[in-house]
């Protein structure tokens, strides 16, 4: 199928992603996302008052995040744009895009800002009162660390889900490390010619503001904290879990950042596009949930659902992007679908540039669009897993506007 909603070409952006406890560690993620949005909308000459709806995605609470999307749109100068704040862990980027498309599909909005932000650094420490507890004591939670390390349904860490899939499908450490080297090689394509690919959607050099957003704290030339591995270095690493296969080199790292997409009608897409000759059309979405503690497998049925809705096959995809917190994800997906493991995730992926959760999918979708544009158009698939053994996917097309 073809959705009514389109993404205007060029009407999207991402910050660089900053390593855990790095340059963005002291920035309020929602205020930071609003700060970036004001600048990026100004560069594209998009009036914030055009927005009649918005969707905010985040997975790590921040102070005043109760007010969510209306607070953010108020800060960017779109005081009449309301909408929800959504959280679906690493699948939040696709979820917010779908929410934007659905609102346009049913005629309840015409121009939507789908914006995603997270700060895994300095995550909140939350106290839950319990008057019936011993002596009236409650329970405490470290939001980021405890949820990385403990699925309340099964009691296992997210790493265990990768090990379960690796054991089930015979995926070893050596092939995981080989893939890591390939993914880092692909990312270096994005850094070529003074980061020409990244500059298609990212403002570089990037001025990092102070927490009050009045001055510049420092300047980033690109993503901060990505690995630069060698075969020899990876070979020295031991699996993190006893009798496991996944090393620290075979998985991503926590990060901070934000990314956004404008979603609108086909008519307004021409008006807001930086190149009105290019159309970006949405054709299918997919959601899936698999067996407890097998999270990386979820990206397959989600992709199959999105492809079915789009009426396309994996072989018809010109480009494929994945959220791959573990190298295991891509190895499993390629084995099951026949997708070319070496050409998936050109120019970068979350395995390399990091794991800030909500904005990851948005950035991957933006990179998918730009890769397709460089190739002259075609269909693209993004799929990625999320906490709770779930996943979401989207199929989109970059083509000539008609």
N, C-alpha and C positions, 0 to 999 in steps of 0.2 A: 504494500500500500504506500501511498504518499501522503504525509501529513500536510495540513495547510501551513503550518509554521515553517519558517526558514531561518537560518542564521545568516545575517548579512556578512559578506566576505570582509574580513578585517575588523569586524566589530566584536573583538574579543581580545583578551590579554591575560598574561600571567606574570607574577613577580618571578625573579629567580627563587629557587628554594634554598633555604638556609639550614645548615646542619643543626642538630640538637644543641641547645645552649649556645647557639651562634649569634649572628647579627640581628635576628628578629626576636630573640628570646624575651626581651622586655617590652615588646610592643603588644598592646591589646589587639587581638586578632580582628575583631569587628571594626574597631576604629581604624586600624591599619588598612583593612579592605576598603573602607569608605575613602580614606586618604588616597589610595591608589586609583580607585574608580573615578574620583573627581579629576585626577590628572589625566587618566587615559581617555575618559570621555571628552575632555577638553582638546586633547590631541586629535581626536577623530571628529571634532566639531559636532558632537551629539549632545543636544540639549537634554539634561536630565528630566525636564518636565514632559518629555515625550513618553516616559514610562508610566503606564497605567497599572502595572502589576510588577511584583518582584518575588523572587524566591531566594532565600538565604540558606546555605548548607554549612553546617559545622558539626563537629563531633566532640569537641573539647569545650565545655562551658567556660565562659568568660564573665566578668562582672557586668551586670545589667543585660546579659544575653536573654533574659526573660522578655525583653522588648524586641529582640531579634530584628527581623526584616524591616519593620516600620522605622526603627531607630536608624538603621543603616541608610535607608532611602531618604530619610529626613536629613541626615548628615551630608548626602551628596547633592541635595537640592531638588529632590523629587518628593515633596511632602504629601502628594496625593496618591502615591503608589503604595499599596498595601500588599500583604501576602504572607505566606507561611515561612517558618523556619523549620527546616527538615534535617533529620539525622539518620543516615543509614551507613555509618562507618565509612569504609573505603568505597562503597558504591554510591555515596552521596552525590558525586558529580553527575552521574547518569540520572539519578533520581530527580535532581533539580531541573535538569534539561527536560525530562519527561513531564514534570509538573508544569513547566513553562509552555511546552507544546500542547498539553491537554487544555490549558486555559484558553489558548488561541483557537484550538480545534472546536471548542464549544461556544466560541464567540463572547467569552467573558473578559477578554483582554486583547489588545492589539500589539503592544510593544512591551516586552518583559526583559528585566535584568535578572539573569540566573548567576548568582555570585556565591562562591564557596571559599571558606577560609578556615584555617586551623593553626593552633600553636601547641605542638606537643611539648615544647620546652616549658618548664615551670608550670606544669599542670596543676589544677586545683586539688587541694586536700580537703575532702568534704566530710563533715560530721553529721550523722543522721540521729537525731534525738530518739530515745526509746524509754519513756517513763517506766515501762514494765521491766526494763533490764535490771541486772543486779545493782542495787544501789542507785537506780535511775540512770545508769550509764548507757550511752548509745553506741553506735558503730561508726567507724571511720573508714574512709576509702581514699586511696591515692588514685585519682581518676585514670591517669595515663598508665602508670606502671602496673597497677593491679589488673586492669582490663587487658593489657598485653599478655599478662602471665596467667590469666585464669578465666576460662569460660565457665560461668556459673551453672550452665546446664550439664557440662561433663566434667568440670574440674580440671581441664587440661589447658596448657598454654597454646597459643597460636602456632608456635613452632612444632608442636606435636602433630598438628594437622598436616604439615608438610612432610613430616617423617612417615605418617600413615600412608600418604599417597605415594611417597617414594618406595616404601616397602611393598605396597600392593602392585605397583606397576614396574618394579625392578629398575628404579632410577638411582644410580650411584653417585658418589661424591665427584669422581673424575669428570663425568659428563656435565654435572652441574657447574664445575669450575670452568670447563671448556666453554660453556654457554656464557658465563660471566665475562670471560675475555671477549667474546663476540659482541655482547651487549655494550661493553665499554668502548669497543672499536666503533660501533654504530653511533654511540653518543659523540665520539670525537668528530664525526661528520658534521654535527651541529655546531661544533666549535671552530670549524674550518673557516678561513677567510674572515677572521675577526668576529666569529660567532654569527655569521650571516643568517643562518637558519633561525637561530633564537631571536634575532632582531626583527624577524618577520612578525612577531607577536609580543616581544618582551622589550621593555625600555632598558637599554644598556648603554653606558654604565648606569647602574641603579643606585640612586641616592637613598640611603637608609635614614629615615627620620629619627629624631629623638622621641622618647615616649610622649612628649607633649606636642609633637608634630610641628614644632616651630623652627627647628634647625636640622641640619644634616649631621648625623652621628658619624657616618663613614660611607664609603662608596664601594659597591660590589661590581665586579666585572662579569659576573655570571653566577651560576649555581655554586653554592658553598658546601664543601664536605663530600663531594662525590669521590668514589674510590678510583685509584689508578693501579690496578692489579697487574701482577706478573704471574706467569705459570709457576715459576719457582716459589714465589711468595704464597700463592694459593695452596701449593702442594704441601707446605709446612703446617697448614692449619688443620686442627683436629675438629671433628664434629662437636657441636655444642652439647648435644645430649648423648649419654652413654649408649654405645651400640647404634648410634645414628649415622646419618649421611650429610646433614646440613651443617656447614661451617658458618662462621661469621662472614666469610667471603661470599657465600652462596645465598645471602639474604640482604634485604634493603636496610636502611637506617632511618630512624625518626628524623623529621624535619619540620620546618615552619614555612608558611607562605599563603598566597591566595591567588585565585584565578576567576575569570568571569566570561560569560557569553551573553550577547544580546540575541533575543529570539523574537521574531515579529512575523507579520504577514508577508506574502510574496511581494505585494506592492510596496510596502514600506522598506522591505529588504533592499530594493534597488536604491532607495533614497539614502539609506544609512550605510550602504556598502562603500568601501574604499575602491572597489572596482565593480561597477554595476553590471559588467558583462559576465561575472561569475555568480552562479547560484549554488547555495548549499542547502540541499533538501534532506529531510528526515524520512526514512522509510520503514524503520522497525525498531522495536524495543523488546527486551527480554529480561525476565526475572526468574531466578531459580533458587532452590534450596536442596542440598544433598544430605547424605547421611552424616550424623553427628561426628565431628572431628575429622572430616575429609574436605575442608574448606577449598583447597585448590581445584578440586573436581568441579565445583559449582560453575566455574566460568564456561565450561563446555555446554551444559543444557541452556544456560542463559543466552549464549551465542546462537545456539540452534533455534531458540524461540525468536530471537531478533531476525535471524536470517529467514525463518519461515514467514514471519509477518511481512518482511520485505520482498518475499518471493524470489530470493536469491540463494546461491550456494556458496560455500566457502571458496570454491575454485573461481568464483566470479568477483572475489574481492581483490581490488588492485593493491590495497594496503591493509595491514592488520596491526592494531596496537592492543597491548594488554597491560593490565595492572598485575605486576609480578613481584609480590613481596618476597617470594622465593624463586630461585631458578627452576625449582621443581614445577612451578605453575606452567611455564612455557614448554618444558619438556613433555609434560603430560598432555597439554593441549595439542601440540604438534603431532604427537604419536596417535592421538585419537582422531584428528581431523585430516591429517595429511598436509597441513599448512607448512610452508617452507620455514623451518626454524631459523635459518640464517637471515631471512629477509623480513621477518616480523620485527616490529619495534625499531625501524630505522630512525635515526636521529635521537634516540633516547627513550627511556622508560623509567618507571618508578624503582626498578631494581638498581638503577644507577643514580638517578637524581634525587631519590629520597621519598619519604613516606609521611607527608603531612596530612594524610587521610582525606578530608573532604575535597580539597582542591585537586587531588591527584588525577581523578578521572576527567575533570575539566581540562587540565593541561594536556592530558593524553589526547583528548578529542580535538583540541586546538592543533596539536602537532599532526594528528591524522589529517585534518583539513589541509594544512600547509603542505604536507607530503603529497597529497592528491593534487593540489594545485600545481606543484612543481612537475608532476608527472603528466599534466595536461587533463586531469579529471579522472573520474571513475568512482567506483563504490569502495567504501571503507568500513571496517568493523572495529569497534572497541569492545572489549569484554574484560571484566575484572571481578575478583572475589571480594568478599567482605565478611566481617565478624558474624558469627552465627551460621556459618557454612552456607552463606548465600552469595549471590552474584547478580550483577546487572550488565546489560549489553545494549549497544545501539548500532544500527546500520545507517549510514548517511551517504550522500552522493555529492560530489563536486562536479558541476557541469556548466555548460553555457546557459545563461539566462535567456528565457524565451518569453 
